[in-house]
Amino acid sequence: MKTDTKLQFVTTFSALITAAFGLVAALAWNQAIKAAIDEVLGPGSNLVGLFIYAILVTILAVIMILIIARQTKKLTDQIKAEDKE
């Protein structure tokens, strides 16, 4: 496989995984915000639980995104080094 193709695959795959984690975090915050609105304007719900969930999912997403970014950098550097040989 050509170096350019490998690099494109790695960066695209990394971007897709990162976007997926971002979506999960966004959905968690969406639920928390909806519950906050329900708490203020309507029937009560488990507001604290939803916020804790949203925070935990966001933290996990950030950690995973950092790990993915580091691994992508390592793999990109490795592919570039192999191409120079």
N, CA, C and O atoms as a Maestro MAE file, in Angstrom:
{
 s_m_m2io_version
 :::
 2.0.0
}

f_m_ct {
 s_m_title
 :::
 protein
 m_atom[340] {
  # First column is atom index #
  i_m_mmod_type
  r_m_x_coord
  r_m_y_coord
  r_m_z_coord
  i_m_residue_number
  s_m_chain_name
  s_m_pdb_residue_name
  s_m_pdb_atom_name
  i_m_atomic_number
  :::
  1 25 0.853 -1.174 0.000 1 A "MET " " N  " 7
  2 3 0.000 0.000 0.000 1 A "MET " " CA " 6
  3 2 0.898 1.236 0.000 1 A "MET " " C  " 6
  4 15 1.870 1.300 0.753 1 A "MET " " O  " 8
  5 25 0.577 2.200 -0.832 2 A "LYS " " N  " 7
  6 3 1.378 3.411 -0.922 2 A "LYS " " CA " 6
  7 2 1.305 4.209 0.373 2 A "LYS " " C  " 6
  8 15 0.319 4.153 1.107 2 A "LYS " " O  " 8
  9 25 2.375 4.949 0.630 3 A "THR " " N  " 7
  10 3 2.448 5.743 1.849 3 A "THR " " CA " 6
  11 2 1.308 6.744 1.935 3 A "THR " " C  " 6
  12 15 0.694 6.893 2.991 3 A "THR " " O  " 8
  13 25 1.020 7.428 0.845 4 A "ASP " " N  " 7
  14 3 -0.063 8.413 0.859 4 A "ASP " " CA " 6
  15 2 -1.402 7.766 1.210 4 A "ASP " " C  " 6
  16 15 -2.199 8.341 1.951 4 A "ASP " " O  " 8
  17 25 -1.643 6.580 0.681 5 A "THR " " N  " 7
  18 3 -2.889 5.870 0.965 5 A "THR " " CA " 6
  19 2 -2.953 5.463 2.435 5 A "THR " " C  " 6
  20 15 -3.997 5.593 3.074 5 A "THR " " O  " 8
  21 25 -1.837 4.971 2.967 6 A "LYS " " N  " 7
  22 3 -1.786 4.597 4.379 6 A "LYS " " CA " 6
  23 2 -2.054 5.797 5.271 6 A "LYS " " C  " 6
  24 15 -2.837 5.720 6.218 6 A "LYS " " O  " 8
  25 25 -1.400 6.900 4.961 7 A "LEU " " N  " 7
  26 3 -1.586 8.104 5.765 7 A "LEU " " CA " 6
  27 2 -3.031 8.595 5.693 7 A "LEU " " C  " 6
  28 15 -3.610 8.995 6.702 7 A "LEU " " O  " 8
  29 25 -3.591 8.561 4.521 8 A "GLN " " N  " 7
  30 3 -4.980 8.997 4.362 8 A "GLN " " CA " 6
  31 2 -5.923 8.092 5.145 8 A "GLN " " C  " 6
  32 15 -6.867 8.569 5.775 8 A "GLN " " O  " 8
  33 25 -5.668 6.778 5.104 9 A "PHE " " N  " 7
  34 3 -6.491 5.826 5.851 9 A "PHE " " CA " 6
  35 2 -6.402 6.104 7.347 9 A "PHE " " C  " 6
  36 15 -7.422 6.161 8.034 9 A "PHE " " O  " 8
  37 25 -5.190 6.274 7.847 10 A "VAL " " N  " 7
  38 3 -4.978 6.493 9.281 10 A "VAL " " CA " 6
  39 2 -5.645 7.786 9.731 10 A "VAL " " C  " 6
  40 15 -6.335 7.801 10.751 10 A "VAL " " O  " 8
  41 25 -5.452 8.859 8.996 11 A "THR " " N  " 7
  42 3 -6.035 10.129 9.411 11 A "THR " " CA " 6
  43 2 -7.560 10.116 9.297 11 A "THR " " C  " 6
  44 15 -8.248 10.696 10.137 11 A "THR " " O  " 8
  45 25 -8.087 9.463 8.269 12 A "THR " " N  " 7
  46 3 -9.538 9.385 8.114 12 A "THR " " CA " 6
  47 2 -10.156 8.540 9.221 12 A "THR " " C  " 6
  48 15 -11.163 8.931 9.811 12 A "THR " " O  " 8
  49 25 -9.558 7.385 9.506 13 A "PHE " " N  " 7
  50 3 -10.060 6.514 10.555 13 A "PHE " " CA " 6
  51 2 -10.014 7.227 11.906 13 A "PHE " " C  " 6
  52 15 -10.955 7.133 12.694 13 A "PHE " " O  " 8
  53 25 -8.932 7.930 12.165 14 A "SER " " N  " 7
  54 3 -8.786 8.684 13.410 14 A "SER " " CA " 6
  55 2 -9.868 9.755 13.516 14 A "SER " " C  " 6
  56 15 -10.453 9.945 14.582 14 A "SER " " O  " 8
  57 25 -10.129 10.444 12.427 15 A "ALA " " N  " 7
  58 3 -11.155 11.488 12.437 15 A "ALA " " CA " 6
  59 2 -12.544 10.904 12.687 15 A "ALA " " C  " 6
  60 15 -13.351 11.507 13.394 15 A "ALA " " O  " 8
  61 25 -12.826 9.744 12.117 16 A "LEU " " N  " 7
  62 3 -14.128 9.115 12.316 16 A "LEU " " CA " 6
  63 2 -14.327 8.684 13.769 16 A "LEU " " C  " 6
  64 15 -15.401 8.883 14.336 16 A "LEU " " O  " 8
  65 25 -13.304 8.102 14.362 17 A "ILE " " N  " 7
  66 3 -13.399 7.682 15.764 17 A "ILE " " CA " 6
  67 2 -13.570 8.900 16.662 17 A "ILE " " C  " 6
  68 15 -14.389 8.890 17.582 17 A "ILE " " O  " 8
  69 25 -12.801 9.944 16.396 18 A "THR " " N  " 7
  70 3 -12.904 11.172 17.179 18 A "THR " " CA " 6
  71 2 -14.307 11.768 17.067 18 A "THR " " C  " 6
  72 15 -14.881 12.205 18.065 18 A "THR " " O  " 8
  73 25 -14.846 11.784 15.873 19 A "ALA " " N  " 7
  74 3 -16.201 12.312 15.674 19 A "ALA " " CA " 6
  75 2 -17.227 11.486 16.427 19 A "ALA " " C  " 6
  76 15 -18.183 12.034 16.975 19 A "ALA " " O  " 8
  77 25 -17.041 10.178 16.460 20 A "ALA " " N  " 7
  78 3 -17.978 9.309 17.175 20 A "ALA " " CA " 6
  79 2 -17.982 9.628 18.671 20 A "ALA " " C  " 6
  80 15 -19.046 9.712 19.284 20 A "ALA " " O  " 8
  81 25 -16.805 9.803 19.255 21 A "PHE " " N  " 7
  82 3 -16.746 10.160 20.669 21 A "PHE " " CA " 6
  83 2 -17.364 11.538 20.917 21 A "PHE " " C  " 6
  84 15 -18.031 11.751 21.929 21 A "PHE " " O  " 8
  85 25 -17.141 12.453 20.003 22 A "GLY " " N  " 7
  86 3 -17.760 13.775 20.125 22 A "GLY " " CA " 6
  87 2 -19.274 13.692 20.098 22 A "GLY " " C  " 6
  88 15 -19.956 14.396 20.842 22 A "GLY " " O  " 8
  89 25 -19.796 12.834 19.242 23 A "LEU " " N  " 7
  90 3 -21.240 12.647 19.150 23 A "LEU " " CA " 6
  91 2 -21.806 12.072 20.444 23 A "LEU " " C  " 6
  92 15 -22.851 12.520 20.917 23 A "LEU " " O  " 8
  93 25 -21.133 11.097 21.012 24 A "VAL " " N  " 7
  94 3 -21.596 10.494 22.268 24 A "VAL " " CA " 6
  95 2 -21.622 11.550 23.384 24 A "VAL " " C  " 6
  96 15 -22.579 11.626 24.155 24 A "VAL " " O  " 8
  97 25 -20.570 12.351 23.457 25 A "ALA " " N  " 7
  98 3 -20.532 13.411 24.473 25 A "ALA " " CA " 6
  99 2 -21.645 14.428 24.239 25 A "ALA " " C  " 6
  100 15 -22.292 14.879 25.185 25 A "ALA " " O  " 8
  101 25 -21.863 14.784 22.983 26 A "ALA " " N  " 7
  102 3 -22.926 15.740 22.668 26 A "ALA " " CA " 6
  103 2 -24.298 15.194 23.046 26 A "ALA " " C  " 6
  104 15 -25.133 15.926 23.578 26 A "ALA " " O  " 8
  105 25 -24.532 13.931 22.780 27 A "LEU " " N  " 7
  106 3 -25.817 13.332 23.137 27 A "LEU " " CA " 6
  107 2 -26.008 13.278 24.649 27 A "LEU " " C  " 6
  108 15 -27.117 13.472 25.147 27 A "LEU " " O  " 8
  109 25 -24.930 13.016 25.376 28 A "ALA " " N  " 7
  110 3 -25.017 12.991 26.840 28 A "ALA " " CA " 6
  111 2 -25.372 14.376 27.377 28 A "ALA " " C  " 6
  112 15 -26.228 14.508 28.252 28 A "ALA " " O  " 8
  113 25 -24.715 15.402 26.852 29 A "TRP " " N  " 7
  114 3 -25.023 16.759 27.281 29 A "TRP " " CA " 6
  115 2 -26.426 17.159 26.858 29 A "TRP " " C  " 6
  116 15 -27.102 17.893 27.577 29 A "TRP " " O  " 8
  117 25 -26.867 16.692 25.715 30 A "ASN " " N  " 7
  118 3 -28.220 16.976 25.258 30 A "ASN " " CA " 6
  119 2 -29.241 16.469 26.273 30 A "ASN " " C  " 6
  120 15 -30.192 17.171 26.615 30 A "ASN " " O  " 8
  121 25 -29.035 15.247 26.747 31 A "GLN " " N  " 7
  122 3 -29.953 14.681 27.740 31 A "GLN " " CA " 6
  123 2 -29.914 15.483 29.039 31 A "GLN " " C  " 6
  124 15 -30.950 15.742 29.652 31 A "GLN " " O  " 8
  125 25 -28.711 15.872 29.449 32 A "ALA " " N  " 7
  126 3 -28.571 16.624 30.698 32 A "ALA " " CA " 6
  127 2 -29.269 17.979 30.604 32 A "ALA " " C  " 6
  128 15 -29.943 18.409 31.540 32 A "ALA " " O  " 8
  129 25 -29.102 18.627 29.491 33 A "ILE " " N  " 7
  130 3 -29.739 19.934 29.311 33 A "ILE " " CA " 6
  131 2 -31.258 19.799 29.251 33 A "ILE " " C  " 6
  132 15 -31.982 20.617 29.819 33 A "ILE " " O  " 8
  133 25 -31.738 18.762 28.560 34 A "LYS " " N  " 7
  134 3 -33.187 18.522 28.519 34 A "LYS " " CA " 6
  135 2 -33.737 18.300 29.922 34 A "LYS " " C  " 6
  136 15 -34.789 18.830 30.281 34 A "LYS " " O  " 8
  137 25 -33.022 17.518 30.701 35 A "ALA " " N  " 7
  138 3 -33.470 17.243 32.066 35 A "ALA " " CA " 6
  139 2 -33.458 18.512 32.907 35 A "ALA " " C  " 6
  140 15 -34.340 18.712 33.741 35 A "ALA " " O  " 8
  141 25 -32.464 19.371 32.694 36 A "ALA " " N  " 7
  142 3 -32.406 20.633 33.441 36 A "ALA " " CA " 6
  143 2 -33.612 21.500 33.105 36 A "ALA " " C  " 6
  144 15 -34.202 22.127 33.985 36 A "ALA " " O  " 8
  145 25 -33.963 21.530 31.855 37 A "ILE " " N  " 7
  146 3 -35.133 22.308 31.447 37 A "ILE " " CA " 6
  147 2 -36.402 21.711 32.060 37 A "ILE " " C  " 6
  148 15 -37.263 22.440 32.554 37 A "ILE " " O  " 8
  149 25 -36.509 20.374 32.024 38 A "ASP " " N  " 7
  150 3 -37.674 19.722 32.638 38 A "ASP " " CA " 6
  151 2 -37.740 20.008 34.137 38 A "ASP " " C  " 6
  152 15 -38.820 20.181 34.701 38 A "ASP " " O  " 8
  153 25 -36.578 20.055 34.765 39 A "GLU " " N  " 7
  154 3 -36.518 20.308 36.207 39 A "GLU " " CA " 6
  155 2 -37.029 21.712 36.525 39 A "GLU " " C  " 6
  156 15 -37.752 21.919 37.499 39 A "GLU " " O  " 8
  157 25 -36.647 22.648 35.704 40 A "VAL " " N  " 7
  158 3 -37.037 24.032 35.952 40 A "VAL " " CA " 6
  159 2 -38.477 24.288 35.512 40 A "VAL " " C  " 6
  160 15 -39.228 24.980 36.199 40 A "VAL " " O  " 8
  161 25 -38.854 23.733 34.377 41 A "LEU " " N  " 7
  162 3 -40.151 24.075 33.807 41 A "LEU " " CA " 6
  163 2 -41.238 23.019 33.977 41 A "LEU " " C  " 6
  164 15 -42.422 23.323 33.836 41 A "LEU " " O  " 8
  165 25 -40.852 21.794 34.275 42 A "GLY " " N  " 7
  166 3 -41.876 20.754 34.296 42 A "GLY " " CA " 6
  167 2 -41.568 19.666 35.294 42 A "GLY " " C  " 6
  168 15 -40.924 19.890 36.319 42 A "GLY " " O  " 8
  169 25 -42.053 18.459 34.962 43 A "PRO " " N  " 7
  170 3 -41.875 17.327 35.877 43 A "PRO " " CA " 6
  171 2 -40.397 17.011 36.116 43 A "PRO " " C  " 6
  172 15 -39.572 17.065 35.204 43 A "PRO " " O  " 8
  173 25 -40.092 16.679 37.380 44 A "GLY " " N  " 7
  174 3 -38.711 16.404 37.767 44 A "GLY " " CA " 6
  175 2 -38.170 15.115 37.172 44 A "GLY " " C  " 6
  176 15 -38.921 14.204 36.825 44 A "GLY " " O  " 8
  177 25 -36.867 15.062 37.065 45 A "SER " " N  " 7
  178 3 -36.196 13.855 36.577 45 A "SER " " CA " 6
  179 2 -34.874 13.714 37.319 45 A "SER " " C  " 6
  180 15 -34.554 14.506 38.205 45 A "SER " " O  " 8
  181 25 -34.140 12.727 36.954 46 A "ASN " " N  " 7
  182 3 -32.863 12.467 37.609 46 A "ASN " " CA " 6
  183 2 -31.788 13.391 37.041 46 A "ASN " " C  " 6
  184 15 -30.896 12.948 36.316 46 A "ASN " " O  " 8
  185 25 -31.880 14.659 37.372 47 A "LEU " " N  " 7
  186 3 -31.001 15.687 36.824 47 A "LEU " " CA " 6
  187 2 -29.538 15.458 37.197 47 A "LEU " " C  " 6
  188 15 -28.660 15.518 36.336 47 A "LEU " " O  " 8
  189 25 -29.281 15.203 38.449 48 A "VAL " " N  " 7
  190 3 -27.897 15.008 38.892 48 A "VAL " " CA " 6
  191 2 -27.274 13.808 38.185 48 A "VAL " " C  " 6
  192 15 -26.122 13.869 37.756 48 A "VAL " " O  " 8
  193 25 -28.014 12.745 38.066 49 A "GLY " " N  " 7
  194 3 -27.504 11.558 37.383 49 A "GLY " " CA " 6
  195 2 -27.159 11.819 35.933 49 A "GLY " " C  " 6
  196 15 -26.143 11.334 35.435 49 A "GLY " " O  " 8
  197 25 -27.996 12.581 35.254 50 A "LEU " " N  " 7
  198 3 -27.721 12.895 33.851 50 A "LEU " " CA " 6
  199 2 -26.485 13.783 33.710 50 A "LEU " " C  " 6
  200 15 -25.689 13.597 32.789 50 A "LEU " " O  " 8
  201 25 -26.324 14.748 34.620 51 A "PHE " " N  " 7
  202 3 -25.133 15.599 34.554 51 A "PHE " " CA " 6
  203 2 -23.868 14.794 34.860 51 A "PHE " " C  " 6
  204 15 -22.840 14.979 34.209 51 A "PHE " " O  " 8
  205 25 -23.943 13.915 35.837 52 A "ILE " " N  " 7
  206 3 -22.790 13.061 36.139 52 A "ILE " " CA " 6
  207 2 -22.453 12.196 34.928 52 A "ILE " " C  " 6
  208 15 -21.284 12.041 34.573 52 A "ILE " " O  " 8
  209 25 -23.471 11.641 34.306 53 A "TYR " " N  " 7
  210 3 -23.279 10.842 33.095 53 A "TYR " " CA " 6
  211 2 -22.620 11.671 31.999 53 A "TYR " " C  " 6
  212 15 -21.663 11.224 31.366 53 A "TYR " " O  " 8
  213 25 -23.129 12.871 31.776 54 A "ALA " " N  " 7
  214 3 -22.583 13.736 30.729 54 A "ALA " " CA " 6
  215 2 -21.123 14.085 31.005 54 A "ALA " " C  " 6
  216 15 -20.301 14.077 30.090 54 A "ALA " " O  " 8
  217 25 -20.802 14.387 32.245 55 A "ILE " " N  " 7
  218 3 -19.421 14.722 32.609 55 A "ILE " " CA " 6
  219 2 -18.514 13.517 32.398 55 A "ILE " " C  " 6
  220 15 -17.433 13.649 31.824 55 A "ILE " " O  " 8
  221 25 -18.945 12.341 32.860 56 A "LEU " " N  " 7
  222 3 -18.124 11.138 32.698 56 A "LEU " " CA " 6
  223 2 -17.903 10.795 31.224 56 A "LEU " " C  " 6
  224 15 -16.794 10.435 30.830 56 A "LEU " " O  " 8
  225 25 -18.943 10.904 30.420 57 A "VAL " " N  " 7
  226 3 -18.811 10.605 28.997 57 A "VAL " " CA " 6
  227 2 -17.874 11.610 28.331 57 A "VAL " " C  " 6
  228 15 -17.071 11.241 27.474 57 A "VAL " " O  " 8
  229 25 -17.978 12.869 28.721 58 A "THR " " N  " 7
  230 3 -17.100 13.893 28.154 58 A "THR " " CA " 6
  231 2 -15.647 13.622 28.525 58 A "THR " " C  " 6
  232 15 -14.763 13.709 27.673 58 A "THR " " O  " 8
  233 25 -15.397 13.297 29.784 59 A "ILE " " N  " 7
  234 3 -14.033 12.979 30.226 59 A "ILE " " CA " 6
  235 2 -13.497 11.775 29.461 59 A "ILE " " C  " 6
  236 15 -12.361 11.791 28.987 59 A "ILE " " O  " 8
  237 25 -14.311 10.737 29.343 60 A "LEU " " N  " 7
  238 3 -13.891 9.547 28.599 60 A "LEU " " CA " 6
  239 2 -13.600 9.894 27.145 60 A "LEU " " C  " 6
  240 15 -12.614 9.428 26.576 60 A "LEU " " O  " 8
  241 25 -14.454 10.707 26.550 61 A "ALA " " N  " 7
  242 3 -14.255 11.098 25.147 61 A "ALA " " CA " 6
  243 2 -12.946 11.861 24.978 61 A "ALA " " C  " 6
  244 15 -12.200 11.611 24.031 61 A "ALA " " O  " 8
  245 25 -12.666 12.782 25.882 62 A "VAL " " N  " 7
  246 3 -11.423 13.555 25.801 62 A "VAL " " CA " 6
  247 2 -10.211 12.635 25.937 62 A "VAL " " C  " 6
  248 15 -9.253 12.752 25.172 62 A "VAL " " O  " 8
  249 25 -10.250 11.730 26.899 63 A "ILE " " N  " 7
  250 3 -9.138 10.789 27.091 63 A "ILE " " CA " 6
  251 2 -8.937 9.935 25.845 63 A "ILE " " C  " 6
  252 15 -7.810 9.767 25.379 63 A "ILE " " O  " 8
  253 25 -10.017 9.402 25.312 64 A "MET " " N  " 7
  254 3 -9.907 8.551 24.121 64 A "MET " " CA " 6
  255 2 -9.415 9.338 22.913 64 A "MET " " C  " 6
  256 15 -8.621 8.828 22.123 64 A "MET " " O  " 8
  257 25 -9.877 10.565 22.765 65 A "ILE " " N  " 7
  258 3 -9.424 11.399 21.649 65 A "ILE " " CA " 6
  259 2 -7.926 11.670 21.764 65 A "ILE " " C  " 6
  260 15 -7.214 11.630 20.761 65 A "ILE " " O  " 8
  261 25 -7.443 11.943 22.972 66 A "LEU " " N  " 7
  262 3 -6.005 12.160 23.165 66 A "LEU " " CA " 6
  263 2 -5.201 10.902 22.839 66 A "LEU " " C  " 6
  264 15 -4.158 10.975 22.190 66 A "LEU " " O  " 8
  265 25 -5.690 9.755 23.292 67 A "ILE " " N  " 7
  266 3 -5.003 8.486 22.999 67 A "ILE " " CA " 6
  267 2 -4.983 8.234 21.498 67 A "ILE " " C  " 6
  268 15 -3.953 7.858 20.939 67 A "ILE " " O  " 8
  269 25 -6.113 8.441 20.854 68 A "ILE " " N  " 7
  270 3 -6.200 8.219 19.407 68 A "ILE " " CA " 6
  271 2 -5.264 9.170 18.666 68 A "ILE " " C  " 6
  272 15 -4.587 8.763 17.722 68 A "ILE " " O  " 8
  273 25 -5.222 10.431 19.088 69 A "ALA " " N  " 7
  274 3 -4.348 11.407 18.435 69 A "ALA " " CA " 6
  275 2 -2.879 11.015 18.584 69 A "ALA " " C  " 6
  276 15 -2.108 11.120 17.631 69 A "ALA " " O  " 8
  277 25 -2.494 10.566 19.770 70 A "ARG " " N  " 7
  278 3 -1.098 10.133 19.985 70 A "ARG " " CA " 6
  279 2 -0.760 8.918 19.137 70 A "ARG " " C  " 6
  280 15 0.302 8.862 18.518 70 A "ARG " " O  " 8
  281 25 -1.663 7.947 19.110 71 A "GLN " " N  " 7
  282 3 -1.412 6.747 18.318 71 A "GLN " " CA " 6
  283 2 -1.369 7.065 16.823 71 A "GLN " " C  " 6
  284 15 -0.567 6.495 16.083 71 A "GLN " " O  " 8
  285 25 -2.231 7.971 16.392 72 A "THR " " N  " 7
  286 3 -2.238 8.381 14.990 72 A "THR " " CA " 6
  287 2 -0.914 9.045 14.631 72 A "THR " " C  " 6
  288 15 -0.356 8.786 13.565 72 A "THR " " O  " 8
  289 25 -0.410 9.899 15.516 73 A "LYS " " N  " 7
  290 3 0.878 10.565 15.286 73 A "LYS " " CA " 6
  291 2 2.000 9.544 15.193 73 A "LYS " " C  " 6
  292 15 2.839 9.623 14.297 73 A "LYS " " O  " 8
  293 25 2.020 8.583 16.117 74 A "LYS " " N  " 7
  294 3 3.055 7.547 16.097 74 A "LYS " " CA " 6
  295 2 2.994 6.742 14.801 74 A "LYS " " C  " 6
  296 15 4.019 6.494 14.166 74 A "LYS " " O  " 8
  297 25 1.798 6.343 14.418 75 A "LEU " " N  " 7
  298 3 1.635 5.548 13.210 75 A "LEU " " CA " 6
  299 2 2.003 6.348 11.967 75 A "LEU " " C  " 6
  300 15 2.623 5.817 11.045 75 A "LEU " " O  " 8
  301 25 1.628 7.608 11.938 76 A "THR " " N  " 7
  302 3 1.978 8.472 10.812 76 A "THR " " CA " 6
  303 2 3.488 8.627 10.712 76 A "THR " " C  " 6
  304 15 4.051 8.540 9.621 76 A "THR " " O  " 8
  305 25 4.144 8.855 11.842 77 A "ASP " " N  " 7
  306 3 5.603 8.965 11.847 77 A "ASP " " CA " 6
  307 2 6.259 7.667 11.386 77 A "ASP " " C  " 6
  308 15 7.238 7.689 10.640 77 A "ASP " " O  " 8
  309 25 5.712 6.534 11.837 78 A "GLN " " N  " 7
  310 3 6.238 5.225 11.442 78 A "GLN " " CA " 6
  311 2 6.102 5.009 9.942 78 A "GLN " " C  " 6
  312 15 7.038 4.545 9.291 78 A "GLN " " O  " 8
  313 25 4.951 5.341 9.396 79 A "ILE " " N  " 7
  314 3 4.714 5.164 7.957 79 A "ILE " " CA " 6
  315 2 5.660 6.061 7.166 79 A "ILE " " C  " 6
  316 15 6.224 5.637 6.158 79 A "ILE " " O  " 8
  317 25 5.832 7.291 7.619 80 A "LYS " " N  " 7
  318 3 6.742 8.214 6.930 80 A "LYS " " CA " 6
  319 2 8.182 7.705 6.998 80 A "LYS " " C  " 6
  320 15 8.926 7.818 6.023 80 A "LYS " " O  " 8
  321 25 8.581 7.142 8.151 81 A "ALA " " N  " 7
  322 3 9.940 6.619 8.312 81 A "ALA " " CA " 6
  323 2 10.157 5.414 7.399 81 A "ALA " " C  " 6
  324 15 11.223 5.276 6.798 81 A "ALA " " O  " 8
  325 25 9.158 4.545 7.291 82 A "GLU " " N  " 7
  326 3 9.255 3.380 6.396 82 A "GLU " " CA " 6
  327 2 9.370 3.823 4.942 82 A "GLU " " C  " 6
  328 15 10.055 3.182 4.145 82 A "GLU " " O  " 8
  329 25 8.709 4.904 4.606 83 A "ASP " " N  " 7
  330 3 8.733 5.400 3.236 83 A "ASP " " CA " 6
  331 2 10.117 5.926 2.870 83 A "ASP " " C  " 6
  332 15 10.532 5.839 1.714 83 A "ASP " " O  " 8
  333 25 10.842 6.480 3.868 84 A "LYS " " N  " 7
  334 3 12.179 7.021 3.619 84 A "LYS " " CA " 6
  335 2 13.212 5.915 3.420 84 A "LYS " " C  " 6
  336 15 14.255 6.139 2.805 84 A "LYS " " O  " 8
  337 25 12.926 4.732 3.938 85 A "GLU " " N  " 7
  338 3 13.913 3.624 3.859 85 A "GLU " " CA " 6
  339 2 14.013 3.041 2.490 85 A "GLU " " C  " 6
  340 15 14.791 2.112 2.270 85 A "GLU " " O  " 8
  :::
 }
 m_bond[339] {
  # First column is bond index #
  i_m_from
  i_m_to
  i_m_order
  :::
  1 1 2 1
  2 2 3 1
  3 3 4 2
  4 3 5 1
  5 5 6 1
  6 6 7 1
  7 7 8 2
  8 7 9 1
  9 9 10 1
  10 10 11 1
  11 11 12 2
  12 11 13 1
  13 13 14 1
  14 14 15 1
  15 15 16 2
  16 15 17 1
  17 17 18 1
  18 18 19 1
  19 19 20 2
  20 19 21 1
  21 21 22 1
  22 22 23 1
  23 23 24 2
  24 23 25 1
  25 25 26 1
  26 26 27 1
  27 27 28 2
  28 27 29 1
  29 29 30 1
  30 30 31 1
  31 31 32 2
  32 31 33 1
  33 33 34 1
  34 34 35 1
  35 35 36 2
  36 35 37 1
  37 37 38 1
  38 38 39 1
  39 39 40 2
  40 39 41 1
  41 41 42 1
  42 42 43 1
  43 43 44 2
  44 43 45 1
  45 45 46 1
  46 46 47 1
  47 47 48 2
  48 47 49 1
  49 49 50 1
  50 50 51 1
  51 51 52 2
  52 51 53 1
  53 53 54 1
  54 54 55 1
  55 55 56 2
  56 55 57 1
  57 57 58 1
  58 58 59 1
  59 59 60 2
  60 59 61 1
  61 61 62 1
  62 62 63 1
  63 63 64 2
  64 63 65 1
  65 65 66 1
  66 66 67 1
  67 67 68 2
  68 67 69 1
  69 69 70 1
  70 70 71 1
  71 71 72 2
  72 71 73 1
  73 73 74 1
  74 74 75 1
  75 75 76 2
  76 75 77 1
  77 77 78 1
  78 78 79 1
  79 79 80 2
  80 79 81 1
  81 81 82 1
  82 82 83 1
  83 83 84 2
  84 83 85 1
  85 85 86 1
  86 86 87 1
  87 87 88 2
  88 87 89 1
  89 89 90 1
  90 90 91 1
  91 91 92 2
  92 91 93 1
  93 93 94 1
  94 94 95 1
  95 95 96 2
  96 95 97 1
  97 97 98 1
  98 98 99 1
  99 99 100 2
  100 99 101 1
  101 101 102 1
  102 102 103 1
  103 103 104 2
  104 103 105 1
  105 105 106 1
  106 106 107 1
  107 107 108 2
  108 107 109 1
  109 109 110 1
  110 110 111 1
  111 111 112 2
  112 111 113 1
  113 113 114 1
  114 114 115 1
  115 115 116 2
  116 115 117 1
  117 117 118 1
  118 118 119 1
  119 119 120 2
  120 119 121 1
  121 121 122 1
  122 122 123 1
  123 123 124 2
  124 123 125 1
  125 125 126 1
  126 126 127 1
  127 127 128 2
  128 127 129 1
  129 129 130 1
  130 130 131 1
  131 131 132 2
  132 131 133 1
  133 133 134 1
  134 134 135 1
  135 135 136 2
  136 135 137 1
  137 137 138 1
  138 138 139 1
  139 139 140 2
  140 139 141 1
  141 141 142 1
  142 142 143 1
  143 143 144 2
  144 143 145 1
  145 145 146 1
  146 146 147 1
  147 147 148 2
  148 147 149 1
  149 149 150 1
  150 150 151 1
  151 151 152 2
  152 151 153 1
  153 153 154 1
  154 154 155 1
  155 155 156 2
  156 155 157 1
  157 157 158 1
  158 158 159 1
  159 159 160 2
  160 159 161 1
  161 161 162 1
  162 162 163 1
  163 163 164 2
  164 163 165 1
  165 165 166 1
  166 166 167 1
  167 167 168 2
  168 167 169 1
  169 169 170 1
  170 170 171 1
  171 171 172 2
  172 171 173 1
  173 173 174 1
  174 174 175 1
  175 175 176 2
  176 175 177 1
  177 177 178 1
  178 178 179 1
  179 179 180 2
  180 179 181 1
  181 181 182 1
  182 182 183 1
  183 183 184 2
  184 183 185 1
  185 185 186 1
  186 186 187 1
  187 187 188 2
  188 187 189 1
  189 189 190 1
  190 190 191 1
  191 191 192 2
  192 191 193 1
  193 193 194 1
  194 194 195 1
  195 195 196 2
  196 195 197 1
  197 197 198 1
  198 198 199 1
  199 199 200 2
  200 199 201 1
  201 201 202 1
  202 202 203 1
  203 203 204 2
  204 203 205 1
  205 205 206 1
  206 206 207 1
  207 207 208 2
  208 207 209 1
  209 209 210 1
  210 210 211 1
  211 211 212 2
  212 211 213 1
  213 213 214 1
  214 214 215 1
  215 215 216 2
  216 215 217 1
  217 217 218 1
  218 218 219 1
  219 219 220 2
  220 219 221 1
  221 221 222 1
  222 222 223 1
  223 223 224 2
  224 223 225 1
  225 225 226 1
  226 226 227 1
  227 227 228 2
  228 227 229 1
  229 229 230 1
  230 230 231 1
  231 231 232 2
  232 231 233 1
  233 233 234 1
  234 234 235 1
  235 235 236 2
  236 235 237 1
  237 237 238 1
  238 238 239 1
  239 239 240 2
  240 239 241 1
  241 241 242 1
  242 242 243 1
  243 243 244 2
  244 243 245 1
  245 245 246 1
  246 246 247 1
  247 247 248 2
  248 247 249 1
  249 249 250 1
  250 250 251 1
  251 251 252 2
  252 251 253 1
  253 253 254 1
  254 254 255 1
  255 255 256 2
  256 255 257 1
  257 257 258 1
  258 258 259 1
  259 259 260 2
  260 259 261 1
  261 261 262 1
  262 262 263 1
  263 263 264 2
  264 263 265 1
  265 265 266 1
  266 266 267 1
  267 267 268 2
  268 267 269 1
  269 269 270 1
  270 270 271 1
  271 271 272 2
  272 271 273 1
  273 273 274 1
  274 274 275 1
  275 275 276 2
  276 275 277 1
  277 277 278 1
  278 278 279 1
  279 279 280 2
  280 279 281 1
  281 281 282 1
  282 282 283 1
  283 283 284 2
  284 283 285 1
  285 285 286 1
  286 286 287 1
  287 287 288 2
  288 287 289 1
  289 289 290 1
  290 290 291 1
  291 291 292 2
  292 291 293 1
  293 293 294 1
  294 294 295 1
  295 295 296 2
  296 295 297 1
  297 297 298 1
  298 298 299 1
  299 299 300 2
  300 299 301 1
  301 301 302 1
  302 302 303 1
  303 303 304 2
  304 303 305 1
  305 305 306 1
  306 306 307 1
  307 307 308 2
  308 307 309 1
  309 309 310 1
  310 310 311 1
  311 311 312 2
  312 311 313 1
  313 313 314 1
  314 314 315 1
  315 315 316 2
  316 315 317 1
  317 317 318 1
  318 318 319 1
  319 319 320 2
  320 319 321 1
  321 321 322 1
  322 322 323 1
  323 323 324 2
  324 323 325 1
  325 325 326 1
  326 326 327 1
  327 327 328 2
  328 327 329 1
  329 329 330 1
  330 330 331 1
  331 331 332 2
  332 331 333 1
  333 333 334 1
  334 334 335 1
  335 335 336 2
  336 335 337 1
  337 337 338 1
  338 338 339 1
  339 339 340 2
  :::
 }
}
